[in-house]
Amino acid sequence: EAGVAQSPRYKIIEKRQSVAFWCNPISGHATLYWYQQILGQGPKLLIQFQNNGVVDDSQLPKDRFSAERLKGVDSTLKIQPAKLEDSAVYLCASSLSTGELFFGEGSRLTVL
Amino acid sequence: GQSLEQPSEVTAVEGAIVQINCTYQTSGFYGLSWYQQHDGGAPTFLSYNALDGLEETGRFSSFLSRSDSYGYLLLQELQMKDSASYFCAVRTPRGQNFVFGPGTRLSVLP
């Protein structure tokens, strides 16, 4: 079974630039999550999708972050404009209803 | 809101047993999960407790006391490869999503 795919693995940008991350969840997983993990901290939920609908985006900084999940499969997370404090690993995860989260390898963002 | 507390670091020697505690304060609770994350890697699922008691999976066991808002992960027969960060995560009623703790960095010494 293929795991959660994410790209790019690494991205370096300057502040005020934009960046987009892509995630392909495990086939059949209806729930998709984007987490932000700052170095030395636990993952923080940004947004949760159930199929192509948003379940929880209460911690998404909507003035600069956006996310979509077209057709209930792939998802993209965009940051525009980026700030220094956005430097982090962006983790995508998917799950069935059992509650076990399957994480991708993450996209490491460095904002200079 | 939700808050979770874990020790920041734990050190133990190969072959020993170590317990990583997690206490939580949440508005609503469905269960407690544990994840392992090696440096530069993705978090991987270890266990999930929805009910009180001990769950055992090989060398790893996880315990939950809902009345005490407390759980722990027990690692037995420690190996060098167990050196990693361990996160507890509470499953909340809000979308049944997971709120993660700050993590405990485990160092296993030879």
Backbone of each chain as ProteinMPNN parsed JSONL, in Angstrom:
{"seq_chain_A": "EAGVAQSPRYKIIEKRQSVAFWCNPISGHATLYWYQQILGQGPKLLIQFQNNGVVDDSQLPKDRFSAERLKGVDSTLKIQPAKLEDSAVYLCASSLSTGELFFGEGSRLTVL", "coords_chain_A": {"N_chain_A": [[0.861, -1.2, 0.0], [0.664, 2.133, -0.939], [2.1, 4.967, 0.653], [1.436, 8.191, 2.265], [2.0, 10.808, 0.084], [4.124, 13.578, -0.345], [5.103, 16.767, -1.617], [7.053, 19.734, -2.369], [10.002, 18.175, -0.878], [11.803, 19.86, 0.327], [12.048, 23.399, 0.67], [13.194, 26.607, 0.053], [12.665, 29.957, 0.622], [12.328, 33.533, 0.29], [11.215, 35.961, 2.689], [7.914, 37.203, 2.34], [7.541, 36.048, -0.122], [5.735, 33.522, -2.0], [4.525, 30.134, -1.499], [3.776, 26.727, -2.246], [2.464, 23.623, -1.196], [2.058, 20.149, -1.806], [-0.09, 17.32, -1.41], [-0.761, 13.888, -1.505], [-3.008, 11.653, -0.382], [-3.343, 8.426, 1.284], [-4.906, 5.979, -0.676], [-8.4, 5.928, -0.585], [-8.658, 6.993, 1.931], [-10.647, 9.135, 3.654], [-10.315, 11.318, 5.286], [-8.214, 14.099, 5.641], [-5.368, 15.808, 6.818], [-3.553, 18.793, 7.525], [-0.642, 19.561, 9.188], [1.438, 21.746, 11.069], [4.778, 21.701, 12.003], [6.952, 23.055, 14.087], [10.43, 23.267, 14.732], [11.423, 21.194, 17.37], [8.973, 21.141, 18.594], [5.589, 19.862, 19.074], [3.402, 18.542, 16.474], [1.112, 20.872, 15.041], [-2.255, 21.307, 14.376], [-3.4, 22.551, 11.312], [-5.45, 22.47, 9.349], [-8.312, 20.433, 8.665], [-9.753, 18.112, 6.501], [-12.709, 16.481, 5.405], [-13.394, 14.275, 3.048], [-14.001, 16.477, 0.477], [-14.676, 18.614, 1.996], [-14.252, 21.166, 4.509], [-13.494, 20.471, 7.845], [-12.328, 21.445, 10.183], [-10.732, 24.405, 10.564], [-9.783, 26.131, 12.38], [-7.323, 26.93, 13.408], [-5.887, 27.869, 11.32], [-4.011, 30.375, 9.846], [-5.704, 32.553, 8.28], [-5.256, 34.855, 6.879], [-2.979, 34.532, 5.435], [-2.557, 31.878, 4.842], [-3.849, 29.241, 2.851], [-5.891, 26.475, 1.878], [-6.852, 23.674, -0.084], [-8.856, 20.935, -1.199], [-9.274, 19.302, -3.825], [-11.798, 17.465, -5.427], [-11.835, 15.681, -3.371], [-9.475, 14.239, -2.986], [-6.353, 14.726, -3.69], [-4.492, 17.381, -2.062], [-3.664, 20.846, -1.603], [-1.585, 23.162, 0.067], [-1.147, 26.513, 0.641], [0.987, 29.302, 1.14], [1.003, 32.721, 1.433], [1.621, 36.059, 1.843], [4.827, 34.706, 2.791], [6.177, 34.524, 6.117], [8.939, 34.951, 8.417], [8.449, 33.37, 10.661], [7.074, 31.259, 9.659], [8.727, 29.236, 9.008], [9.154, 25.862, 9.109], [8.222, 22.367, 9.361], [5.876, 21.045, 7.191], [3.388, 18.884, 7.59], [1.502, 16.365, 6.098], [-1.294, 14.328, 6.689], [-3.296, 11.355, 6.616], [-6.354, 9.533, 7.232], [-8.474, 6.754, 8.145], [-11.624, 6.045, 9.687], [-10.745, 4.943, 11.996], [-8.895, 6.32, 13.432], [-6.127, 6.185, 13.478], [-3.417, 8.007, 12.423], [-1.773, 8.496, 9.361], [1.209, 9.65, 8.36], [2.841, 11.755, 5.941], [6.214, 12.283, 4.664], [6.744, 14.915, 4.981], [7.128, 18.459, 4.271], [9.768, 20.551, 4.267], [10.108, 23.848, 5.133], [12.004, 26.733, 4.724], [12.233, 30.038, 5.562], [13.757, 32.929, 4.573]], "CA_chain_A": [[0.0, 0.0, 0.0], [1.448, 3.35, -1.013], [1.878, 5.866, 1.773], [1.082, 9.566, 1.963], [3.049, 11.448, -0.697], [4.186, 15.026, -0.241], [6.171, 17.457, -2.345], [8.439, 19.28, -2.394], [10.54, 17.806, 0.431], [12.475, 21.032, 0.879], [11.819, 24.637, -0.051], [13.772, 27.798, 0.674], [12.15, 31.162, -0.007], [12.515, 34.748, 1.059], [9.961, 36.454, 3.277], [6.955, 37.855, 1.447], [7.281, 35.225, -1.301], [4.674, 32.527, -1.821], [4.945, 28.74, -1.636], [2.66, 25.775, -2.23], [2.806, 22.237, -0.891], [1.081, 19.21, -2.355], [-0.22, 16.083, -0.663], [-1.625, 12.831, -2.025], [-3.209, 10.747, 0.758], [-3.515, 6.998, 1.004], [-6.144, 5.746, -1.413], [-9.55, 5.52, 0.218], [-8.721, 7.731, 3.195], [-11.517, 10.284, 3.443], [-9.901, 12.447, 6.12], [-6.87, 14.596, 5.363], [-4.951, 16.848, 7.754], [-2.284, 19.49, 7.409], [-0.066, 19.967, 10.462], [2.678, 22.502, 11.054], [5.654, 21.305, 13.112], [8.135, 23.888, 14.289], [11.522, 22.482, 15.307], [11.388, 21.024, 18.812], [7.593, 21.192, 19.093], [4.678, 18.872, 18.525], [2.622, 19.009, 15.325], [-0.052, 21.725, 15.311], [-3.221, 21.176, 13.292], [-3.788, 23.747, 10.561], [-6.742, 22.277, 8.713], [-8.773, 19.056, 8.509], [-10.762, 17.903, 5.472], [-13.422, 15.219, 5.298], [-13.612, 14.317, 1.598], [-13.519, 17.779, 0.01], [-15.195, 19.65, 2.868], [-13.435, 21.541, 5.669], [-14.066, 20.123, 9.144], [-11.757, 22.327, 11.206], [-9.626, 25.278, 10.128], [-9.767, 27.176, 13.401], [-5.969, 27.406, 13.693], [-5.244, 28.253, 10.065], [-3.915, 31.839, 9.701], [-6.369, 32.684, 6.982], [-4.801, 36.021, 6.127], [-1.835, 34.184, 4.6], [-2.576, 30.457, 4.51], [-5.064, 28.697, 2.264], [-5.771, 25.061, 1.53], [-7.996, 23.122, -0.775], [-8.792, 19.509, -1.49], [-10.108, 19.145, -4.99], [-12.339, 16.132, -5.71], [-11.724, 14.831, -2.205], [-8.296, 13.379, -3.002], [-5.162, 15.532, -3.441], [-4.67, 18.656, -1.387], [-2.564, 21.795, -1.643], [-1.51, 24.17, 1.115], [-0.418, 27.662, 0.113], [1.323, 30.392, 2.047], [1.273, 33.933, 0.669], [3.075, 36.025, 1.766], [5.464, 33.976, 3.885], [6.894, 35.247, 7.161], [10.043, 34.184, 8.991], [7.95, 32.402, 11.628], [6.457, 30.123, 8.963], [9.74, 28.19, 8.845], [8.651, 24.694, 9.814], [7.895, 21.23, 8.508], [4.437, 20.935, 6.969], [3.079, 17.458, 7.536], [0.178, 15.958, 5.665], [-1.671, 13.025, 7.223], [-4.631, 10.913, 6.244], [-6.848, 8.487, 8.128], [-9.833, 6.219, 8.08], [-12.345, 6.439, 10.898], [-10.174, 4.288, 13.172], [-8.166, 7.292, 14.217], [-4.695, 6.146, 13.273], [-2.966, 8.95, 11.407], [-0.649, 8.106, 8.538], [1.859, 10.892, 7.966], [3.852, 11.811, 4.907], [7.549, 12.638, 5.134], [6.753, 16.336, 5.286], [7.793, 19.461, 3.426], [10.507, 21.45, 5.166], [10.148, 25.207, 4.6], [12.877, 27.722, 5.348], [11.949, 31.392, 5.098], [14.921, 33.783, 4.88]], "C_chain_A": [[0.886, 1.235, 0.0], [1.078, 4.247, 0.157], [1.427, 7.235, 1.314], [2.264, 10.223, 1.243], [2.97, 12.959, -0.533], [5.304, 15.563, -1.121], [5.96, 18.963, -2.27], [8.904, 18.864, -0.992], [11.183, 19.0, 1.111], [12.174, 22.239, 0.002], [12.418, 25.774, 0.747], [13.259, 29.003, -0.092], [12.501, 32.364, 0.856], [11.167, 35.216, 1.599], [9.213, 37.291, 2.235], [6.75, 37.097, 0.127], [6.162, 34.227, -0.989], [5.235, 31.126, -2.049], [3.699, 27.862, -1.585], [3.194, 24.375, -1.989], [1.667, 21.339, -1.359], [1.079, 17.924, -1.545], [-1.172, 15.141, -1.386], [-1.808, 11.797, -0.928], [-3.269, 9.285, 0.313], [-4.89, 6.801, 0.357], [-7.26, 5.265, -0.482], [-9.689, 6.242, 1.544], [-9.514, 9.022, 2.97], [-11.032, 11.522, 4.186], [-8.452, 12.817, 5.852], [-6.583, 15.777, 6.283], [-3.664, 17.507, 7.262], [-1.871, 19.942, 8.802], [1.19, 20.789, 10.196], [3.517, 22.067, 12.256], [6.899, 22.187, 13.11], [9.168, 23.059, 15.045], [11.421, 22.428, 16.831], [10.006, 21.039, 19.424], [6.774, 20.05, 18.509], [3.934, 19.431, 17.325], [1.394, 19.802, 15.771], [-0.987, 21.653, 14.121], [-3.513, 22.523, 12.652], [-5.192, 23.593, 9.993], [-7.021, 20.787, 8.568], [-9.883, 19.026, 7.468], [-11.419, 16.535, 5.674], [-13.954, 15.189, 3.867], [-13.166, 15.692, 1.102], [-14.081, 18.935, 0.822], [-14.291, 19.913, 4.064], [-14.172, 21.214, 6.96], [-13.615, 21.103, 10.215], [-10.613, 23.112, 10.595], [-9.443, 26.412, 11.119], [-8.371, 27.727, 13.68], [-5.202, 27.772, 12.423], [-5.197, 29.783, 9.985], [-4.437, 32.254, 8.332], [-5.963, 33.925, 6.206], [-3.655, 35.677, 5.194], [-1.83, 32.725, 4.149], [-3.916, 30.112, 3.853], [-4.818, 27.238, 1.91], [-7.026, 24.63, 0.81], [-7.761, 21.643, -1.01], [-9.803, 19.245, -2.607], [-10.53, 17.695, -5.152], [-12.12, 15.167, -4.551], [-10.52, 13.914, -2.19], [-7.067, 14.221, -2.651], [-5.511, 16.827, -2.728], [-3.451, 19.534, -1.593], [-2.709, 22.784, -0.492], [-0.637, 25.298, 0.586], [-0.179, 28.689, 1.209], [1.699, 31.609, 1.2], [0.773, 35.154, 1.419], [3.683, 35.31, 2.975], [6.166, 34.932, 4.855], [7.991, 34.342, 7.717], [9.524, 33.067, 9.9], [7.222, 31.218, 10.979], [7.469, 29.009, 8.697], [9.366, 27.005, 9.728], [8.594, 23.531, 8.838], [6.379, 21.154, 8.407], [4.131, 19.476, 6.672], [1.652, 17.255, 7.053], [-0.077, 14.57, 6.237], [-3.051, 12.661, 6.701], [-5.063, 9.791, 7.176], [-8.197, 7.965, 7.67], [-10.52, 6.618, 9.377], [-11.746, 5.843, 12.154], [-9.381, 5.248, 14.044], [-6.676, 7.233, 14.098], [-4.344, 7.09, 12.148], [-1.75, 8.395, 10.686], [-0.039, 9.396, 7.978], [2.746, 10.691, 6.744], [5.173, 12.253, 5.506], [7.687, 14.129, 5.439], [7.467, 17.19, 4.253], [8.445, 20.479, 4.353], [10.655, 22.803, 4.515], [11.101, 26.06, 5.422], [12.583, 29.068, 4.728], [13.095, 32.302, 5.55], [14.547, 35.257, 4.875]], "O_chain_A": [[1.767, 1.368, 0.85], [-0.071, 4.294, 0.597], [1.08, 7.436, 0.15], [3.391, 10.196, 1.737], [1.889, 13.546, -0.577], [6.318, 14.9, -1.34], [4.829, 19.426, -2.124], [8.234, 19.188, -0.011], [11.116, 19.136, 2.332], [12.061, 22.135, -1.219], [12.19, 25.9, 1.95], [13.398, 29.072, -1.313], [12.917, 32.222, 2.006], [10.116, 34.905, 1.038], [9.8, 37.971, 1.393], [5.877, 37.463, -0.66], [5.712, 34.115, 0.151], [6.268, 30.947, -2.694], [2.699, 28.214, -0.959], [4.241, 23.994, -2.512], [0.492, 21.707, -1.317], [2.12, 17.49, -1.053], [-2.251, 15.543, -1.824], [-0.846, 11.117, -0.571], [-3.248, 8.973, -0.878], [-5.89, 7.378, 0.787], [-7.085, 4.328, 0.296], [-10.716, 6.124, 2.212], [-9.105, 9.887, 2.196], [-11.304, 12.647, 3.767], [-7.572, 11.956, 5.837], [-7.439, 16.635, 6.5], [-2.804, 16.859, 6.665], [-2.628, 20.609, 9.508], [1.908, 20.556, 9.224], [3.033, 22.061, 13.388], [7.769, 22.073, 12.246], [8.816, 22.246, 15.899], [11.344, 23.459, 17.499], [9.869, 20.958, 20.645], [7.201, 19.365, 17.579], [3.837, 20.647, 17.164], [0.729, 19.451, 16.746], [-0.578, 21.904, 12.988], [-3.827, 23.5, 13.331], [-6.028, 24.485, 10.14], [-6.109, 19.983, 8.375], [-10.832, 19.807, 7.533], [-10.766, 15.566, 6.06], [-14.84, 15.964, 3.507], [-12.003, 16.039, 1.307], [-13.987, 20.092, 0.414], [-13.642, 19.0, 4.573], [-15.318, 21.619, 7.155], [-14.409, 21.539, 11.048], [-9.625, 22.526, 10.155], [-9.009, 27.507, 10.762], [-8.236, 28.862, 14.139], [-3.987, 27.963, 12.467], [-6.244, 30.428, 10.048], [-3.691, 32.297, 7.353], [-6.278, 34.052, 5.023], [-3.372, 36.429, 4.262], [-1.164, 32.382, 3.172], [-4.967, 30.618, 4.244], [-3.684, 26.824, 1.672], [-8.116, 25.146, 1.055], [-6.626, 21.166, -1.02], [-10.988, 19.004, -2.374], [-9.704, 16.792, -5.026], [-12.211, 13.953, -4.736], [-10.515, 12.916, -1.47], [-6.761, 14.416, -1.474], [-6.644, 17.307, -2.775], [-2.335, 19.035, -1.74], [-3.816, 23.185, -0.131], [0.483, 25.062, 0.134], [-1.021, 28.913, 2.078], [2.596, 31.541, 0.359], [-0.436, 35.272, 1.616], [3.1, 35.316, 4.06], [6.67, 35.987, 4.471], [7.975, 33.128, 7.516], [10.072, 31.964, 9.92], [6.806, 30.287, 11.669], [7.094, 27.944, 8.207], [9.274, 27.135, 10.949], [8.877, 23.682, 7.65], [5.681, 21.193, 9.42], [4.551, 18.917, 5.659], [0.718, 17.891, 7.54], [0.823, 13.731, 6.267], [-3.865, 13.529, 6.386], [-4.228, 9.17, 7.834], [-8.94, 8.615, 6.934], [-10.007, 7.475, 10.097], [-12.168, 6.178, 13.261], [-9.214, 5.023, 15.243], [-5.993, 8.142, 14.569], [-4.896, 6.998, 11.051], [-0.816, 7.89, 11.31], [-0.682, 10.131, 7.228], [3.321, 9.622, 6.534], [5.258, 12.559, 6.696], [8.648, 14.546, 6.086], [8.291, 16.709, 3.475], [7.773, 21.173, 5.116], [11.266, 22.911, 3.452], [11.018, 26.105, 6.649], [12.67, 29.23, 3.51], [13.37, 32.431, 6.743], [15.4, 36.112, 5.112]]}, "seq_chain_B": "GQSLEQPSEVTAVEGAIVQINCTYQTSGFYGLSWYQQHDGGAPTFLSYNALDGLEETGRFSSFLSRSDSYGYLLLQELQMKDSASYFCAVRTPRGQNFVFGPGTRLSVLP", "coords_chain_B": {"N_chain_B": [[-10.33, 24.798, 25.495], [-7.317, 22.968, 24.757], [-4.661, 21.346, 26.496], [-1.58, 19.691, 26.789], [0.821, 17.87, 28.641], [4.146, 16.751, 28.78], [7.219, 15.139, 29.8], [10.221, 16.818, 28.835], [12.626, 15.59, 28.152], [14.057, 12.314, 28.318], [16.323, 9.922, 29.506], [17.85, 6.763, 29.099], [19.326, 3.454, 29.479], [20.397, 0.888, 27.197], [18.345, -2.005, 27.075], [16.931, -1.393, 29.322], [13.882, -0.287, 31.037], [11.526, 2.216, 30.285], [9.328, 4.879, 31.133], [7.065, 7.119, 29.766], [5.292, 9.875, 30.563], [2.055, 11.446, 30.221], [-0.041, 14.112, 30.675], [-3.245, 15.608, 30.439], [-5.45, 18.318, 29.602], [-8.508, 18.84, 28.45], [-11.28, 19.991, 26.483], [-13.495, 17.903, 26.201], [-13.055, 14.53, 25.194], [-11.894, 11.792, 23.39], [-9.963, 9.848, 23.132], [-6.536, 8.65, 23.575], [-3.54, 8.864, 21.856], [-0.296, 7.599, 20.85], [2.741, 8.556, 19.288], [5.725, 7.976, 17.446], [8.678, 9.651, 16.515], [11.455, 9.835, 14.557], [14.463, 11.779, 14.152], [14.128, 14.064, 11.536], [12.266, 12.491, 10.326], [8.934, 11.141, 9.638], [6.106, 11.303, 11.871], [5.132, 8.239, 13.395], [2.554, 5.93, 14.041], [1.939, 4.487, 17.221], [0.166, 3.563, 19.277], [-3.269, 3.477, 20.497], [-5.514, 4.488, 22.917], [-8.75, 4.219, 23.921], [-10.274, 3.481, 26.021], [-10.04, 3.038, 29.616], [-7.091, 1.545, 30.981], [-4.542, -0.908, 30.163], [-2.787, -1.287, 27.148], [-1.069, -3.563, 25.162], [1.593, -3.887, 22.902], [3.833, -5.727, 21.605], [7.039, -4.695, 22.487], [6.162, -2.327, 23.419], [3.868, -0.622, 25.53], [0.772, 0.95, 26.374], [-0.98, 3.1, 28.558], [-4.023, 4.248, 29.999], [-5.819, 6.509, 32.04], [-8.783, 7.789, 32.363], [-10.17, 9.154, 34.331], [-8.17, 10.402, 35.736], [-7.075, 11.968, 33.831], [-4.752, 11.172, 32.434], [-2.014, 9.462, 31.005], [0.347, 6.961, 29.927], [3.295, 5.9, 28.157], [4.973, 2.912, 27.881], [8.095, 1.605, 27.448], [9.851, -1.275, 26.855], [12.8, -3.334, 27.237], [14.776, -1.672, 26.005], [16.159, -0.429, 22.96], [18.825, 0.813, 20.873], [17.715, 1.931, 18.616], [15.361, 2.95, 19.505], [15.735, 5.51, 20.275], [14.398, 8.579, 19.923], [11.787, 11.033, 19.331], [8.819, 11.184, 21.258], [5.366, 11.482, 21.081], [2.373, 12.302, 22.733], [-1.09, 12.348, 21.931], [-4.245, 13.795, 21.93], [-7.46, 12.744, 21.08], [-10.03, 14.687, 20.001], [-13.451, 15.844, 20.399], [-13.961, 17.756, 18.487], [-14.303, 17.53, 15.317], [-13.148, 15.099, 15.594], [-10.404, 15.232, 15.567], [-6.816, 15.36, 16.192], [-4.925, 16.578, 18.89], [-1.683, 17.4, 19.572], [0.882, 16.685, 21.998], [3.814, 18.359, 23.451], [5.989, 16.72, 23.113], [8.454, 14.2, 23.944], [11.829, 13.725, 24.211], [13.629, 10.893, 23.79], [16.582, 9.414, 24.759], [18.637, 6.724, 24.203], [21.181, 5.077, 25.73], [24.286, 3.306, 25.223]], "CA_chain_B": [[-9.072, 24.551, 24.829], [-6.615, 21.743, 25.113], [-3.24, 21.42, 26.813], [-0.968, 18.413, 27.122], [2.154, 18.007, 29.226], [5.042, 15.591, 28.743], [8.596, 15.542, 30.107], [10.893, 17.218, 27.598], [13.691, 14.641, 27.815], [14.264, 11.128, 29.145], [17.515, 9.16, 29.114], [17.908, 5.425, 29.671], [20.329, 2.606, 28.853], [19.906, -0.28, 26.455], [17.822, -3.106, 27.868], [16.132, -0.895, 30.449], [12.48, 0.048, 30.836], [11.295, 3.637, 30.499], [7.922, 5.288, 31.092], [6.868, 8.512, 29.366], [3.972, 10.27, 31.042], [1.319, 12.492, 29.515], [-1.258, 14.586, 31.328], [-3.952, 16.457, 29.488], [-6.662, 19.051, 29.977], [-9.192, 19.068, 27.188], [-12.729, 20.149, 26.493], [-13.952, 16.748, 25.446], [-11.975, 13.544, 25.052], [-12.289, 10.514, 22.805], [-8.919, 8.846, 23.316], [-5.145, 9.107, 23.624], [-2.625, 8.154, 20.957], [1.141, 7.819, 20.962], [3.466, 8.534, 18.032], [7.191, 8.023, 17.497], [9.253, 10.402, 15.393], [12.913, 9.955, 14.49], [14.908, 13.054, 13.593], [13.987, 14.181, 10.096], [11.283, 11.542, 9.802], [7.511, 11.38, 9.877], [5.544, 10.604, 13.042], [4.502, 6.948, 13.114], [1.586, 5.531, 15.062], [2.313, 3.398, 18.121], [-0.961, 2.982, 20.004], [-4.431, 4.325, 20.753], [-6.351, 4.026, 24.024], [-10.031, 4.903, 24.077], [-10.802, 3.08, 27.318], [-9.055, 2.901, 30.683], [-6.381, 0.277, 31.069], [-3.253, -1.101, 29.515], [-2.746, -1.928, 25.844], [0.296, -4.019, 24.929], [1.954, -4.225, 21.52], [5.251, -6.062, 21.587], [7.831, -4.091, 23.575], [5.527, -1.083, 23.827], [2.556, -0.674, 26.167], [0.236, 2.272, 26.658], [-1.953, 3.067, 29.638], [-4.887, 5.425, 30.089], [-6.775, 6.697, 33.127], [-9.611, 8.936, 31.974], [-10.549, 9.911, 35.532], [-7.001, 11.194, 36.142], [-6.586, 12.699, 32.647], [-3.338, 10.769, 32.482], [-1.632, 8.258, 30.295], [1.782, 6.793, 29.761], [3.845, 4.939, 27.204], [6.013, 2.111, 28.52], [8.973, 0.941, 26.479], [10.651, -2.299, 27.511], [13.956, -3.874, 26.511], [15.154, -0.566, 25.138], [17.192, -0.604, 21.941], [19.353, 2.099, 20.395], [16.817, 2.474, 17.593], [14.231, 3.598, 20.156], [16.063, 6.93, 20.454], [13.469, 9.324, 19.067], [10.812, 11.835, 20.082], [7.537, 10.503, 21.44], [4.296, 12.455, 21.262], [1.008, 11.881, 23.014], [-2.05, 13.146, 21.171], [-5.622, 13.591, 22.37], [-8.503, 12.824, 20.046], [-11.043, 15.572, 20.552], [-14.735, 15.776, 19.701], [-13.992, 18.711, 17.384], [-13.872, 16.854, 14.093], [-12.39, 13.899, 15.98], [-9.01, 15.371, 15.172], [-5.842, 15.079, 17.238], [-4.077, 17.644, 19.416], [-0.439, 16.767, 19.988], [1.678, 17.24, 23.07], [5.081, 18.962, 23.026], [6.961, 15.681, 22.786], [9.518, 13.785, 24.864], [12.972, 13.198, 23.474], [14.23, 9.746, 24.473], [17.936, 9.033, 24.359], [19.023, 5.41, 24.707], [22.64, 5.012, 25.781], [24.799, 1.918, 25.218]], "C_chain_B": [[-8.464, 23.264, 25.296], [-5.177, 22.038, 25.498], [-2.764, 20.039, 27.228], [0.432, 18.67, 27.656], [2.886, 16.681, 29.174], [6.402, 16.064, 29.232], [9.326, 15.849, 28.806], [11.953, 16.2, 27.17], [13.698, 13.488, 28.811], [15.487, 10.401, 28.606], [17.509, 7.816, 29.825], [18.957, 4.614, 28.928], [19.671, 1.452, 28.124], [19.454, -1.38, 27.404], [16.934, -2.67, 29.022], [14.674, -0.702, 30.048], [12.309, 1.542, 31.116], [9.813, 3.934, 30.345], [7.854, 6.769, 30.755], [5.433, 8.888, 29.703], [3.367, 11.389, 30.204], [0.093, 12.853, 30.343], [-1.928, 15.59, 30.403], [-5.123, 17.158, 30.154], [-7.347, 19.405, 28.672], [-10.68, 19.293, 27.42], [-13.292, 19.058, 25.61], [-12.789, 15.811, 25.174], [-12.54, 12.267, 24.472], [-11.241, 9.44, 23.047], [-7.54, 9.471, 23.247], [-4.294, 8.231, 22.729], [-1.181, 8.461, 21.307], [1.78, 7.657, 19.593], [4.965, 8.622, 18.317], [7.682, 8.801, 16.288], [10.766, 10.449, 15.525], [13.271, 11.282, 13.828], [14.789, 13.046, 12.071], [12.931, 13.274, 9.481], [9.858, 11.949, 10.108], [7.075, 10.725, 11.184], [4.908, 9.292, 12.605], [3.693, 6.512, 14.323], [2.12, 4.379, 15.894], [1.088, 2.748, 18.758], [-2.077, 4.001, 20.162], [-5.239, 3.695, 21.88], [-7.623, 4.866, 24.08], [-10.637, 4.632, 25.461], [-9.675, 2.985, 28.335], [-8.371, 1.546, 30.616], [-5.126, 0.272, 30.238], [-3.428, -1.823, 28.186], [-1.299, -2.317, 25.561], [0.488, -4.39, 23.469], [3.448, -4.468, 21.49], [5.974, -5.449, 22.777], [7.179, -2.834, 24.134], [4.171, -1.354, 24.46], [2.092, 0.754, 26.406], [-0.908, 2.138, 27.646], [-2.752, 4.36, 29.634], [-5.74, 5.359, 31.35], [-7.572, 7.957, 32.812], [-9.97, 9.785, 33.199], [-9.416, 10.817, 36.01], [-6.461, 12.057, 35.005], [-5.092, 12.445, 32.453], [-3.132, 9.504, 31.66], [-0.134, 8.127, 30.27], [2.08, 5.771, 28.693], [4.995, 4.234, 27.903], [6.815, 1.397, 27.451], [9.886, -0.014, 27.232], [11.798, -2.746, 26.613], [14.466, -2.845, 25.495], [16.287, -0.932, 24.19], [17.629, 0.778, 21.469], [18.385, 2.743, 19.412], [15.578, 3.128, 18.187], [14.506, 5.072, 20.457], [15.278, 7.737, 19.433], [12.654, 10.257, 19.96], [9.489, 11.094, 20.115], [6.483, 11.544, 21.8], [3.024, 11.751, 21.702], [0.081, 12.832, 22.263], [-3.456, 12.782, 21.625], [-6.56, 13.714, 21.178], [-9.676, 13.584, 20.641], [-12.349, 15.438, 19.779], [-14.8, 16.704, 18.493], [-13.429, 18.026, 16.151], [-13.17, 15.539, 14.352], [-10.94, 14.015, 15.526], [-8.114, 15.251, 16.395], [-5.041, 16.321, 17.584], [-2.848, 16.987, 20.023], [0.2, 17.484, 21.172], [3.001, 17.77, 22.559], [6.17, 17.956, 22.705], [7.997, 15.443, 23.873], [10.644, 13.183, 24.042], [13.629, 12.117, 24.313], [15.607, 9.467, 23.895], [18.263, 7.707, 25.018], [20.534, 5.305, 24.602], [23.104, 3.562, 25.806], [25.243, 1.475, 26.599]], "O_chain_B": [[-9.028, 22.555, 26.129], [-4.537, 22.895, 24.887], [-3.465, 19.311, 27.931], [1.137, 19.564, 27.19], [2.326, 15.629, 29.483], [6.728, 17.245, 29.106], [9.075, 15.207, 27.786], [12.157, 15.972, 25.978], [13.387, 13.663, 29.989], [15.663, 10.281, 27.394], [17.198, 7.737, 31.013], [19.43, 5.029, 27.87], [18.528, 1.089, 28.406], [20.105, -1.649, 28.414], [16.257, -3.498, 29.631], [14.285, -0.917, 28.9], [12.88, 2.069, 32.071], [9.127, 3.319, 29.529], [8.52, 7.584, 31.395], [4.483, 8.293, 29.193], [4.075, 12.169, 29.568], [-0.716, 11.986, 30.671], [-1.261, 16.327, 29.676], [-5.704, 16.67, 31.124], [-6.819, 20.185, 27.879], [-11.253, 18.847, 28.414], [-13.536, 19.264, 24.421], [-11.664, 16.258, 24.949], [-13.522, 11.718, 24.971], [-11.572, 8.26, 23.157], [-7.382, 10.645, 22.913], [-4.323, 7.004, 22.832], [-0.883, 9.453, 21.973], [1.427, 6.758, 18.83], [5.405, 9.248, 19.282], [7.173, 8.636, 15.18], [11.301, 11.023, 16.474], [12.493, 11.835, 13.051], [15.286, 12.139, 11.403], [12.724, 13.283, 8.268], [9.609, 12.969, 10.752], [7.624, 9.692, 11.565], [4.231, 9.231, 11.579], [4.098, 6.702, 15.47], [2.679, 3.419, 15.363], [0.978, 1.522, 18.78], [-1.881, 5.204, 19.991], [-5.605, 2.522, 21.814], [-7.567, 6.082, 24.265], [-11.401, 5.437, 25.993], [-8.505, 2.867, 27.972], [-8.976, 0.539, 30.247], [-4.703, 1.289, 29.689], [-4.123, -2.835, 28.102], [-0.398, -1.491, 25.704], [-0.323, -5.1, 22.874], [4.237, -3.531, 21.365], [5.582, -5.649, 23.927], [7.58, -2.331, 25.183], [3.415, -2.206, 23.992], [2.903, 1.656, 26.614], [-1.698, 1.195, 27.586], [-2.232, 5.428, 29.309], [-6.303, 4.319, 31.69], [-7.073, 9.069, 32.983], [-10.062, 11.008, 33.099], [-9.658, 11.864, 36.611], [-5.496, 12.797, 35.194], [-4.291, 13.371, 32.327], [-3.974, 8.607, 31.637], [0.582, 9.084, 30.563], [1.263, 4.911, 28.364], [5.887, 4.88, 28.452], [6.256, 0.661, 26.637], [10.609, 0.394, 28.141], [11.768, -2.561, 25.396], [14.568, -3.119, 24.299], [17.231, -1.634, 24.551], [16.918, 1.769, 21.636], [18.252, 3.967, 19.379], [14.822, 3.787, 17.473], [13.596, 5.801, 20.853], [15.472, 7.591, 18.226], [12.812, 10.267, 21.181], [9.086, 10.461, 19.139], [6.675, 12.37, 22.693], [2.636, 10.734, 21.128], [0.435, 13.98, 21.995], [-3.811, 11.606, 21.696], [-6.471, 14.648, 20.382], [-10.244, 13.179, 21.655], [-12.356, 14.974, 18.639], [-15.593, 16.48, 17.578], [-12.214, 17.955, 15.971], [-12.649, 14.923, 13.423], [-10.321, 13.022, 15.145], [-8.602, 15.061, 17.51], [-4.543, 17.025, 16.706], [-2.963, 16.118, 20.887], [0.084, 18.699, 21.332], [3.296, 17.654, 21.369], [7.175, 18.309, 22.086], [8.367, 16.35, 24.618], [10.435, 12.245, 23.272], [14.127, 12.382, 25.407], [15.767, 9.304, 22.685], [18.18, 7.572, 26.239], [21.1, 5.43, 23.516], [22.415, 2.691, 26.337], [25.697, 0.343, 26.768]]}, "name": "protein", "num_of_chains": 2, "seq": "EAGVAQSPRYKIIEKRQSVAFWCNPISGHATLYWYQQILGQGPKLLIQFQNNGVVDDSQLPKDRFSAERLKGVDSTLKIQPAKLEDSAVYLCASSLSTGELFFGEGSRLTVLGQSLEQPSEVTAVEGAIVQINCTYQTSGFYGLSWYQQHDGGAPTFLSYNALDGLEETGRFSSFLSRSDSYGYLLLQELQMKDSASYFCAVRTPRGQNFVFGPGTRLSVLP"}
